[in-house]
Amino acid sequence: MPAKDAQTQTEGFSAEERAAMKKRAAELRAEGKKGAKKADGLQAVLDAIAGMAPEDRALAERVHVTVTATAPELTPKTWYGMPAYANADGKVVVFFQDSGKFKYRYSTLGFQEDAHLDDGDIWPVSYALTEWTPVVEKKVTELVKAAISG
């Protein structure tokens, strides 16, 4: 779901988005053990995002919305305390690292070994994120689509 304007980008999830995510978590819990695990992973990701500094949280929320919309088959979970999205085998494909985690000057969107980004003998697997723009959203969408292809 793309951000509608700059205000949406910095204020985080809208009330409607939060309500939809809570409803989805409840639906997953209702599906039983497997659904409960997915719901717990989603809640862990949302809690990790909520604990970030405002600038990092705004980026993480947009990444979350973009990844879950682009690749609904990936399961949200935390990975070393970071929001991450795993394939059906439980392997992390993409993750978000906030700048505050290791006191970096930028947040990072990273891809793990199971992402299908291979391009010859060298390819990027990590991207610095400093601001969410339509251009960034388009690039993240393209990267996620490539990562799950294969």
Salt bridges, closest charged atoms under 4 A:
GLU17 OE2 - ARG62 NH2 3.64
GLU27 OE1 - ARG24 NH1 3.33
GLU31 OE2 - ARG24 NH1 3.84
GLU142 OE2 - LYS138 NZ 3.88
